[in-house]
Amino acid sequence: MTTKGTPGRMVRIDDETWAAYGELCAEEGTSRADDMRRHVHARVKAWRAAQRKTAAAS
């Protein structure tokens, strides 16, 4: 099932790490999906900024 028109993605993570990650996210008041989404968005934003900086320097 997808939400807000975005496709679902599959990742492979061992059960022990996945369970601990769920506990960590719950303590922080977020979901694993939201935490991963924010992480990916931040990484892509930084990468795009670096790409623009490189292009401007050329």
mmCIF file as Biopython writes it, N, C-alpha, C and O atoms, coordinates in Angstrom:
data_model
#
loop_
_atom_site.group_PDB
_atom_site.id
_atom_site.type_symbol
_atom_site.label_atom_id
_atom_site.label_alt_id
_atom_site.label_comp_id
_atom_site.label_asym_id
_atom_site.label_entity_id
_atom_site.label_seq_id
_atom_site.pdbx_PDB_ins_code
_atom_site.Cartn_x
_atom_site.Cartn_y
_atom_site.Cartn_z
_atom_site.occupancy
_atom_site.B_iso_or_equiv
_atom_site.auth_seq_id
_atom_site.auth_asym_id
_atom_site.pdbx_PDB_model_num
ATOM 1   N N  . MET A ? 1  ? 0.845  -1.183 0.000   1.0 0.0 1  A 1 
ATOM 2   C CA . MET A ? 1  ? 0.000  0.000  0.000   1.0 0.0 1  A 1 
ATOM 3   C C  . MET A ? 1  ? 0.884  1.238  0.000   1.0 0.0 1  A 1 
ATOM 4   O O  . MET A ? 1  ? 1.929  1.265  0.651   1.0 0.0 1  A 1 
ATOM 5   N N  . THR A ? 2  ? 0.467  2.247  -0.722  1.0 0.0 2  A 1 
ATOM 6   C CA . THR A ? 2  ? 1.209  3.495  -0.757  1.0 0.0 2  A 1 
ATOM 7   C C  . THR A ? 2  ? 0.400  4.596  -0.088  1.0 0.0 2  A 1 
ATOM 8   O O  . THR A ? 2  ? -0.809 4.476  0.115   1.0 0.0 2  A 1 
ATOM 9   N N  . THR A ? 3  ? 1.092  5.656  0.242   1.0 0.0 3  A 1 
ATOM 10  C CA . THR A ? 3  ? 0.412  6.807  0.819   1.0 0.0 3  A 1 
ATOM 11  C C  . THR A ? 3  ? 0.771  8.049  0.035   1.0 0.0 3  A 1 
ATOM 12  O O  . THR A ? 3  ? 1.883  8.171  -0.480  1.0 0.0 3  A 1 
ATOM 13  N N  . LYS A ? 4  ? -0.162 8.959  -0.052  1.0 0.0 4  A 1 
ATOM 14  C CA . LYS A ? 4  ? 0.058  10.244 -0.701  1.0 0.0 4  A 1 
ATOM 15  C C  . LYS A ? 4  ? 0.605  10.096 -2.114  1.0 0.0 4  A 1 
ATOM 16  O O  . LYS A ? 4  ? 1.353  10.957 -2.577  1.0 0.0 4  A 1 
ATOM 17  N N  . GLY A ? 5  ? 0.245  9.021  -2.803  1.0 0.0 5  A 1 
ATOM 18  C CA . GLY A ? 5  ? 0.653  8.845  -4.182  1.0 0.0 5  A 1 
ATOM 19  C C  . GLY A ? 5  ? 2.100  8.437  -4.385  1.0 0.0 5  A 1 
ATOM 20  O O  . GLY A ? 5  ? 2.576  8.420  -5.520  1.0 0.0 5  A 1 
ATOM 21  N N  . THR A ? 6  ? 2.810  8.108  -3.319  1.0 0.0 6  A 1 
ATOM 22  C CA . THR A ? 6  ? 4.198  7.688  -3.475  1.0 0.0 6  A 1 
ATOM 23  C C  . THR A ? 6  ? 4.282  6.168  -3.477  1.0 0.0 6  A 1 
ATOM 24  O O  . THR A ? 6  ? 3.565  5.505  -2.728  1.0 0.0 6  A 1 
ATOM 25  N N  . PRO A ? 7  ? 5.148  5.614  -4.310  1.0 0.0 7  A 1 
ATOM 26  C CA . PRO A ? 7  ? 5.271  4.159  -4.350  1.0 0.0 7  A 1 
ATOM 27  C C  . PRO A ? 7  ? 5.975  3.611  -3.114  1.0 0.0 7  A 1 
ATOM 28  O O  . PRO A ? 7  ? 6.824  4.281  -2.526  1.0 0.0 7  A 1 
ATOM 29  N N  . GLY A ? 8  ? 5.619  2.394  -2.726  1.0 0.0 8  A 1 
ATOM 30  C CA . GLY A ? 8  ? 6.306  1.728  -1.635  1.0 0.0 8  A 1 
ATOM 31  C C  . GLY A ? 8  ? 7.673  1.247  -2.110  1.0 0.0 8  A 1 
ATOM 32  O O  . GLY A ? 8  ? 7.849  0.943  -3.289  1.0 0.0 8  A 1 
ATOM 33  N N  . ARG A ? 9  ? 8.625  1.177  -1.213  1.0 0.0 9  A 1 
ATOM 34  C CA . ARG A ? 9  ? 9.973  0.701  -1.530  1.0 0.0 9  A 1 
ATOM 35  C C  . ARG A ? 9  ? 10.315 -0.442 -0.592  1.0 0.0 9  A 1 
ATOM 36  O O  . ARG A ? 9  ? 9.816  -0.504 0.532   1.0 0.0 9  A 1 
ATOM 37  N N  . MET A ? 10 ? 11.155 -1.334 -1.049  1.0 0.0 10 A 1 
ATOM 38  C CA . MET A ? 10 ? 11.562 -2.458 -0.224  1.0 0.0 10 A 1 
ATOM 39  C C  . MET A ? 10 ? 13.031 -2.296 0.153   1.0 0.0 10 A 1 
ATOM 40  O O  . MET A ? 10 ? 13.872 -1.995 -0.695  1.0 0.0 10 A 1 
ATOM 41  N N  . VAL A ? 11 ? 13.325 -2.496 1.420   1.0 0.0 11 A 1 
ATOM 42  C CA . VAL A ? 11 ? 14.712 -2.518 1.869   1.0 0.0 11 A 1 
ATOM 43  C C  . VAL A ? 11 ? 14.936 -3.824 2.622   1.0 0.0 11 A 1 
ATOM 44  O O  . VAL A ? 11 ? 13.997 -4.396 3.176   1.0 0.0 11 A 1 
ATOM 45  N N  . ARG A ? 12 ? 16.160 -4.286 2.640   1.0 0.0 12 A 1 
ATOM 46  C CA . ARG A ? 12 ? 16.492 -5.526 3.344   1.0 0.0 12 A 1 
ATOM 47  C C  . ARG A ? 12 ? 17.339 -5.164 4.555   1.0 0.0 12 A 1 
ATOM 48  O O  . ARG A ? 12 ? 18.459 -4.671 4.423   1.0 0.0 12 A 1 
ATOM 49  N N  . ILE A ? 13 ? 16.784 -5.417 5.740   1.0 0.0 13 A 1 
ATOM 50  C CA . ILE A ? 13 ? 17.462 -5.134 7.002   1.0 0.0 13 A 1 
ATOM 51  C C  . ILE A ? 13 ? 17.173 -6.305 7.928   1.0 0.0 13 A 1 
ATOM 52  O O  . ILE A ? 13 ? 16.040 -6.780 8.003   1.0 0.0 13 A 1 
ATOM 53  N N  . ASP A ? 14 ? 18.192 -6.768 8.628   1.0 0.0 14 A 1 
ATOM 54  C CA . ASP A ? 14 ? 17.988 -7.925 9.501   1.0 0.0 14 A 1 
ATOM 55  C C  . ASP A ? 14 ? 16.969 -7.601 10.596  1.0 0.0 14 A 1 
ATOM 56  O O  . ASP A ? 14 ? 16.780 -6.442 10.965  1.0 0.0 14 A 1 
ATOM 57  N N  . ASP A ? 15 ? 16.322 -8.643 11.103  1.0 0.0 15 A 1 
ATOM 58  C CA . ASP A ? 15 ? 15.231 -8.486 12.065  1.0 0.0 15 A 1 
ATOM 59  C C  . ASP A ? 15 ? 15.652 -7.758 13.338  1.0 0.0 15 A 1 
ATOM 60  O O  . ASP A ? 15 ? 14.914 -6.908 13.837  1.0 0.0 15 A 1 
ATOM 61  N N  . GLU A ? 16 ? 16.833 -8.084 13.869  1.0 0.0 16 A 1 
ATOM 62  C CA . GLU A ? 16 ? 17.285 -7.466 15.121  1.0 0.0 16 A 1 
ATOM 63  C C  . GLU A ? 16 ? 17.475 -5.958 14.950  1.0 0.0 16 A 1 
ATOM 64  O O  . GLU A ? 16 ? 17.043 -5.178 15.799  1.0 0.0 16 A 1 
ATOM 65  N N  . THR A ? 17 ? 18.110 -5.553 13.870  1.0 0.0 17 A 1 
ATOM 66  C CA . THR A ? 17 ? 18.320 -4.126 13.614  1.0 0.0 17 A 1 
ATOM 67  C C  . THR A ? 17 ? 16.998 -3.421 13.360  1.0 0.0 17 A 1 
ATOM 68  O O  . THR A ? 17 ? 16.792 -2.304 13.833  1.0 0.0 17 A 1 
ATOM 69  N N  . TRP A ? 18 ? 16.097 -4.063 12.617  1.0 0.0 18 A 1 
ATOM 70  C CA . TRP A ? 18 ? 14.792 -3.475 12.303  1.0 0.0 18 A 1 
ATOM 71  C C  . TRP A ? 18 ? 13.988 -3.236 13.580  1.0 0.0 18 A 1 
ATOM 72  O O  . TRP A ? 18 ? 13.361 -2.190 13.746  1.0 0.0 18 A 1 
ATOM 73  N N  . ALA A ? 19 ? 14.015 -4.219 14.475  1.0 0.0 19 A 1 
ATOM 74  C CA . ALA A ? 19 ? 13.285 -4.082 15.744  1.0 0.0 19 A 1 
ATOM 75  C C  . ALA A ? 19 ? 13.870 -2.945 16.583  1.0 0.0 19 A 1 
ATOM 76  O O  . ALA A ? 19 ? 13.130 -2.134 17.140  1.0 0.0 19 A 1 
ATOM 77  N N  . ALA A ? 20 ? 15.199 -2.890 16.672  1.0 0.0 20 A 1 
ATOM 78  C CA . ALA A ? 20 ? 15.839 -1.820 17.445  1.0 0.0 20 A 1 
ATOM 79  C C  . ALA A ? 20 ? 15.555 -0.458 16.821  1.0 0.0 20 A 1 
ATOM 80  O O  . ALA A ? 20 ? 15.335 0.522  17.534  1.0 0.0 20 A 1 
ATOM 81  N N  . TYR A ? 21 ? 15.561 -0.396 15.500  1.0 0.0 21 A 1 
ATOM 82  C CA . TYR A ? 21 ? 15.256 0.852  14.806  1.0 0.0 21 A 1 
ATOM 83  C C  . TYR A ? 21 ? 13.824 1.293  15.105  1.0 0.0 21 A 1 
ATOM 84  O O  . TYR A ? 21 ? 13.563 2.484  15.272  1.0 0.0 21 A 1 
ATOM 85  N N  . GLY A ? 22 ? 12.906 0.347  15.172  1.0 0.0 22 A 1 
ATOM 86  C CA . GLY A ? 22 ? 11.522 0.660  15.527  1.0 0.0 22 A 1 
ATOM 87  C C  . GLY A ? 22 ? 11.424 1.239  16.928  1.0 0.0 22 A 1 
ATOM 88  O O  . GLY A ? 22 ? 10.679 2.192  17.160  1.0 0.0 22 A 1 
ATOM 89  N N  . GLU A ? 23 ? 12.175 0.666  17.862  1.0 0.0 23 A 1 
ATOM 90  C CA . GLU A ? 23 ? 12.190 1.198  19.233  1.0 0.0 23 A 1 
ATOM 91  C C  . GLU A ? 23 ? 12.769 2.604  19.259  1.0 0.0 23 A 1 
ATOM 92  O O  . GLU A ? 23 ? 12.221 3.495  19.908  1.0 0.0 23 A 1 
ATOM 93  N N  . LEU A ? 24 ? 13.875 2.802  18.555  1.0 0.0 24 A 1 
ATOM 94  C CA . LEU A ? 24 ? 14.513 4.119  18.493  1.0 0.0 24 A 1 
ATOM 95  C C  . LEU A ? 24 ? 13.541 5.158  17.957  1.0 0.0 24 A 1 
ATOM 96  O O  . LEU A ? 24 ? 13.381 6.227  18.546  1.0 0.0 24 A 1 
ATOM 97  N N  . CYS A ? 25 ? 12.891 4.847  16.839  1.0 0.0 25 A 1 
ATOM 98  C CA . CYS A ? 25 ? 11.947 5.787  16.234  1.0 0.0 25 A 1 
ATOM 99  C C  . CYS A ? 25 ? 10.766 6.062  17.164  1.0 0.0 25 A 1 
ATOM 100 O O  . CYS A ? 25 ? 10.318 7.204  17.275  1.0 0.0 25 A 1 
ATOM 101 N N  . ALA A ? 26 ? 10.264 5.031  17.826  1.0 0.0 26 A 1 
ATOM 102 C CA . ALA A ? 26 ? 9.145  5.221  18.754  1.0 0.0 26 A 1 
ATOM 103 C C  . ALA A ? 26 ? 9.544  6.168  19.886  1.0 0.0 26 A 1 
ATOM 104 O O  . ALA A ? 26 ? 8.761  7.035  20.277  1.0 0.0 26 A 1 
ATOM 105 N N  . GLU A ? 27 ? 10.749 6.006  20.408  1.0 0.0 27 A 1 
ATOM 106 C CA . GLU A ? 27 ? 11.231 6.905  21.467  1.0 0.0 27 A 1 
ATOM 107 C C  . GLU A ? 27 ? 11.340 8.340  20.979  1.0 0.0 27 A 1 
ATOM 108 O O  . GLU A ? 27 ? 11.156 9.281  21.752  1.0 0.0 27 A 1 
ATOM 109 N N  . GLU A ? 28 ? 11.642 8.509  19.688  1.0 0.0 28 A 1 
ATOM 110 C CA . GLU A ? 28 ? 11.754 9.846  19.113  1.0 0.0 28 A 1 
ATOM 111 C C  . GLU A ? 28 ? 10.416 10.377 18.610  1.0 0.0 28 A 1 
ATOM 112 O O  . GLU A ? 28 ? 10.336 11.506 18.127  1.0 0.0 28 A 1 
ATOM 113 N N  . GLY A ? 29 ? 9.369  9.568  18.722  1.0 0.0 29 A 1 
ATOM 114 C CA . GLY A ? 29 ? 8.036  10.004 18.317  1.0 0.0 29 A 1 
ATOM 115 C C  . GLY A ? 29 ? 7.834  10.052 16.813  1.0 0.0 29 A 1 
ATOM 116 O O  . GLY A ? 29 ? 7.060  10.869 16.314  1.0 0.0 29 A 1 
ATOM 117 N N  . THR A ? 30 ? 8.518  9.188  16.093  1.0 0.0 30 A 1 
ATOM 118 C CA . THR A ? 30 ? 8.371  9.147  14.647  1.0 0.0 30 A 1 
ATOM 119 C C  . THR A ? 30 ? 8.230  7.696  14.203  1.0 0.0 30 A 1 
ATOM 120 O O  . THR A ? 30 ? 8.306  6.774  15.016  1.0 0.0 30 A 1 
ATOM 121 N N  . SER A ? 31 ? 8.027  7.512  12.934  1.0 0.0 31 A 1 
ATOM 122 C CA . SER A ? 31 ? 7.958  6.148  12.381  1.0 0.0 31 A 1 
ATOM 123 C C  . SER A ? 31 ? 9.242  5.867  11.616  1.0 0.0 31 A 1 
ATOM 124 O O  . SER A ? 31 ? 9.975  6.784  11.247  1.0 0.0 31 A 1 
ATOM 125 N N  . ARG A ? 32 ? 9.498  4.606  11.388  1.0 0.0 32 A 1 
ATOM 126 C CA . ARG A ? 32 ? 10.672 4.242  10.594  1.0 0.0 32 A 1 
ATOM 127 C C  . ARG A ? 32 ? 10.566 4.858  9.203   1.0 0.0 32 A 1 
ATOM 128 O O  . ARG A ? 32 ? 11.542 5.397  8.683   1.0 0.0 32 A 1 
ATOM 129 N N  . ALA A ? 33 ? 9.391  4.780  8.609   1.0 0.0 33 A 1 
ATOM 130 C CA . ALA A ? 33 ? 9.209  5.313  7.252   1.0 0.0 33 A 1 
ATOM 131 C C  . ALA A ? 33 ? 9.492  6.809  7.216   1.0 0.0 33 A 1 
ATOM 132 O O  . ALA A ? 33 ? 10.191 7.287  6.322   1.0 0.0 33 A 1 
ATOM 133 N N  . ASP A ? 34 ? 8.955  7.553  8.181   1.0 0.0 34 A 1 
ATOM 134 C CA . ASP A ? 34 ? 9.186  8.998  8.201   1.0 0.0 34 A 1 
ATOM 135 C C  . ASP A ? 34 ? 10.654 9.312  8.448   1.0 0.0 34 A 1 
ATOM 136 O O  . ASP A ? 34 ? 11.200 10.222 7.825   1.0 0.0 34 A 1 
ATOM 137 N N  . ASP A ? 35 ? 11.297 8.582  9.337   1.0 0.0 35 A 1 
ATOM 138 C CA . ASP A ? 35 ? 12.711 8.814  9.620   1.0 0.0 35 A 1 
ATOM 139 C C  . ASP A ? 35 ? 13.561 8.551  8.377   1.0 0.0 35 A 1 
ATOM 140 O O  . ASP A ? 35 ? 14.446 9.341  8.049   1.0 0.0 35 A 1 
ATOM 141 N N  . MET A ? 36 ? 13.293 7.449  7.692   1.0 0.0 36 A 1 
ATOM 142 C CA . MET A ? 36 ? 14.052 7.145  6.472   1.0 0.0 36 A 1 
ATOM 143 C C  . MET A ? 36 ? 13.785 8.180  5.389   1.0 0.0 36 A 1 
ATOM 144 O O  . MET A ? 36 ? 14.704 8.610  4.692   1.0 0.0 36 A 1 
ATOM 145 N N  . ARG A ? 37 ? 12.522 8.579  5.252   1.0 0.0 37 A 1 
ATOM 146 C CA . ARG A ? 37 ? 12.169 9.581  4.241   1.0 0.0 37 A 1 
ATOM 147 C C  . ARG A ? 37 ? 12.912 10.888 4.498   1.0 0.0 37 A 1 
ATOM 148 O O  . ARG A ? 37 ? 13.450 11.488 3.566   1.0 0.0 37 A 1 
ATOM 149 N N  . ARG A ? 38 ? 12.948 11.339 5.769   1.0 0.0 38 A 1 
ATOM 150 C CA . ARG A ? 38 ? 13.662 12.579 6.100   1.0 0.0 38 A 1 
ATOM 151 C C  . ARG A ? 38 ? 15.162 12.438 5.839   1.0 0.0 38 A 1 
ATOM 152 O O  . ARG A ? 38 ? 15.800 13.372 5.353   1.0 0.0 38 A 1 
ATOM 153 N N  . HIS A ? 39 ? 15.716 11.280 6.159   1.0 0.0 39 A 1 
ATOM 154 C CA . HIS A ? 39 ? 17.140 11.038 5.921   1.0 0.0 39 A 1 
ATOM 155 C C  . HIS A ? 39 ? 17.456 11.106 4.427   1.0 0.0 39 A 1 
ATOM 156 O O  . HIS A ? 39 ? 18.414 11.765 4.022   1.0 0.0 39 A 1 
ATOM 157 N N  . VAL A ? 40 ? 16.657 10.431 3.618   1.0 0.0 40 A 1 
ATOM 158 C CA . VAL A ? 40 ? 16.886 10.422 2.176   1.0 0.0 40 A 1 
ATOM 159 C C  . VAL A ? 40 ? 16.739 11.821 1.600   1.0 0.0 40 A 1 
ATOM 160 O O  . VAL A ? 40 ? 17.554 12.235 0.776   1.0 0.0 40 A 1 
ATOM 161 N N  . HIS A ? 41 ? 15.718 12.553 2.017   1.0 0.0 41 A 1 
ATOM 162 C CA . HIS A ? 41 ? 15.522 13.921 1.518   1.0 0.0 41 A 1 
ATOM 163 C C  . HIS A ? 41 ? 16.720 14.805 1.874   1.0 0.0 41 A 1 
ATOM 164 O O  . HIS A ? 41 ? 17.174 15.591 1.042   1.0 0.0 41 A 1 
ATOM 165 N N  . ALA A ? 42 ? 17.229 14.687 3.084   1.0 0.0 42 A 1 
ATOM 166 C CA . ALA A ? 42 ? 18.386 15.492 3.503   1.0 0.0 42 A 1 
ATOM 167 C C  . ALA A ? 42 ? 19.616 15.146 2.678   1.0 0.0 42 A 1 
ATOM 168 O O  . ALA A ? 42 ? 20.353 16.039 2.261   1.0 0.0 42 A 1 
ATOM 169 N N  . ARG A ? 43 ? 19.844 13.858 2.440   1.0 0.0 43 A 1 
ATOM 170 C CA . ARG A ? 43 ? 21.011 13.436 1.647   1.0 0.0 43 A 1 
ATOM 171 C C  . ARG A ? 43 ? 20.915 13.943 0.217   1.0 0.0 43 A 1 
ATOM 172 O O  . ARG A ? 43 ? 21.899 14.431 -0.339  1.0 0.0 43 A 1 
ATOM 173 N N  . VAL A ? 44 ? 19.718 13.828 -0.388  1.0 0.0 44 A 1 
ATOM 174 C CA . VAL A ? 44 ? 19.533 14.284 -1.768  1.0 0.0 44 A 1 
ATOM 175 C C  . VAL A ? 44 ? 19.683 15.799 -1.840  1.0 0.0 44 A 1 
ATOM 176 O O  . VAL A ? 44 ? 20.292 16.309 -2.781  1.0 0.0 44 A 1 
ATOM 177 N N  . LYS A ? 45 ? 19.148 16.520 -0.879  1.0 0.0 45 A 1 
ATOM 178 C CA . LYS A ? 45 ? 19.277 17.984 -0.854  1.0 0.0 45 A 1 
ATOM 179 C C  . LYS A ? 45 ? 20.751 18.393 -0.805  1.0 0.0 45 A 1 
ATOM 180 O O  . LYS A ? 45 ? 21.167 19.293 -1.535  1.0 0.0 45 A 1 
ATOM 181 N N  . ALA A ? 46 ? 21.534 17.744 0.042   1.0 0.0 46 A 1 
ATOM 182 C CA . ALA A ? 46 ? 22.969 18.047 0.153   1.0 0.0 46 A 1 
ATOM 183 C C  . ALA A ? 46 ? 23.695 17.695 -1.144  1.0 0.0 46 A 1 
ATOM 184 O O  . ALA A ? 46 ? 24.563 18.446 -1.588  1.0 0.0 46 A 1 
ATOM 185 N N  . TRP A ? 47 ? 23.355 16.577 -1.747  1.0 0.0 47 A 1 
ATOM 186 C CA . TRP A ? 47 ? 23.977 16.158 -2.998  1.0 0.0 47 A 1 
ATOM 187 C C  . TRP A ? 47 ? 23.669 17.151 -4.117  1.0 0.0 47 A 1 
ATOM 188 O O  . TRP A ? 47 ? 24.554 17.518 -4.890  1.0 0.0 47 A 1 
ATOM 189 N N  . ARG A ? 48 ? 22.409 17.583 -4.199  1.0 0.0 48 A 1 
ATOM 190 C CA . ARG A ? 48 ? 22.025 18.547 -5.236  1.0 0.0 48 A 1 
ATOM 191 C C  . ARG A ? 48 ? 22.751 19.875 -5.036  1.0 0.0 48 A 1 
ATOM 192 O O  . ARG A ? 48 ? 23.172 20.501 -6.008  1.0 0.0 48 A 1 
ATOM 193 N N  . ALA A ? 49 ? 22.899 20.307 -3.795  1.0 0.0 49 A 1 
ATOM 194 C CA . ALA A ? 49 ? 23.625 21.547 -3.523  1.0 0.0 49 A 1 
ATOM 195 C C  . ALA A ? 49 ? 25.075 21.431 -3.963  1.0 0.0 49 A 1 
ATOM 196 O O  . ALA A ? 49 ? 25.628 22.367 -4.541  1.0 0.0 49 A 1 
ATOM 197 N N  . ALA A ? 50 ? 25.694 20.288 -3.692  1.0 0.0 50 A 1 
ATOM 198 C CA . ALA A ? 50 ? 27.073 20.057 -4.120  1.0 0.0 50 A 1 
ATOM 199 C C  . ALA A ? 50 ? 27.169 20.030 -5.643  1.0 0.0 50 A 1 
ATOM 200 O O  . ALA A ? 50 ? 28.134 20.544 -6.209  1.0 0.0 50 A 1 
ATOM 201 N N  . GLN A ? 51 ? 26.186 19.441 -6.305  1.0 0.0 51 A 1 
ATOM 202 C CA . GLN A ? 51 ? 26.167 19.411 -7.770  1.0 0.0 51 A 1 
ATOM 203 C C  . GLN A ? 51 ? 26.080 20.817 -8.342  1.0 0.0 51 A 1 
ATOM 204 O O  . GLN A ? 51 ? 26.772 21.145 -9.306  1.0 0.0 51 A 1 
ATOM 205 N N  . ARG A ? 52 ? 25.219 21.658 -7.740  1.0 0.0 52 A 1 
ATOM 206 C CA . ARG A ? 52 ? 25.084 23.043 -8.210  1.0 0.0 52 A 1 
ATOM 207 C C  . ARG A ? 52 ? 26.382 23.813 -7.993  1.0 0.0 52 A 1 
ATOM 208 O O  . ARG A ? 52 ? 26.797 24.598 -8.846  1.0 0.0 52 A 1 
ATOM 209 N N  . LYS A ? 53 ? 27.018 23.584 -6.849  1.0 0.0 53 A 1 
ATOM 210 C CA . LYS A ? 53 ? 28.279 24.266 -6.542  1.0 0.0 53 A 1 
ATOM 211 C C  . LYS A ? 53 ? 29.360 23.859 -7.541  1.0 0.0 53 A 1 
ATOM 212 O O  . LYS A ? 53 ? 30.125 24.702 -8.009  1.0 0.0 53 A 1 
ATOM 213 N N  . THR A ? 54 ? 29.424 22.585 -7.863  1.0 0.0 54 A 1 
ATOM 214 C CA . THR A ? 54 ? 30.404 22.097 -8.837  1.0 0.0 54 A 1 
ATOM 215 C C  . THR A ? 54 ? 30.128 22.693 -10.213 1.0 0.0 54 A 1 
ATOM 216 O O  . THR A ? 54 ? 31.055 23.104 -10.912 1.0 0.0 54 A 1 
ATOM 217 N N  . ALA A ? 55 ? 28.860 22.739 -10.600 1.0 0.0 55 A 1 
ATOM 218 C CA . ALA A ? 55 ? 28.495 23.284 -11.904 1.0 0.0 55 A 1 
ATOM 219 C C  . ALA A ? 55 ? 28.814 24.767 -11.983 1.0 0.0 55 A 1 
ATOM 220 O O  . ALA A ? 55 ? 29.259 25.251 -13.024 1.0 0.0 55 A 1 
ATOM 221 N N  . ALA A ? 56 ? 28.592 25.489 -10.899 1.0 0.0 56 A 1 
ATOM 222 C CA . ALA A ? 56 ? 28.865 26.931 -10.882 1.0 0.0 56 A 1 
ATOM 223 C C  . ALA A ? 56 ? 30.361 27.212 -10.956 1.0 0.0 56 A 1 
ATOM 224 O O  . ALA A ? 56 ? 30.774 28.238 -11.495 1.0 0.0 56 A 1 
ATOM 225 N N  . ALA A ? 57 ? 31.169 26.312 -10.420 1.0 0.0 57 A 1 
ATOM 226 C CA . ALA A ? 57 ? 32.618 26.498 -10.421 1.0 0.0 57 A 1 
ATOM 227 C C  . ALA A ? 57 ? 33.236 26.200 -11.788 1.0 0.0 57 A 1 
ATOM 228 O O  . ALA A ? 57 ? 34.370 26.592 -12.066 1.0 0.0 57 A 1 
ATOM 229 N N  . SER A ? 58 ? 32.479 25.502 -12.635 1.0 0.0 58 A 1 
ATOM 230 C CA . SER A ? 58 ? 33.014 25.111 -13.957 1.0 0.0 58 A 1 
ATOM 231 C C  . SER A ? 58 ? 32.971 26.246 -14.951 1.0 0.0 58 A 1 
ATOM 232 O O  . SER A ? 58 ? 33.383 26.077 -16.099 1.0 0.0 58 A 1 
#
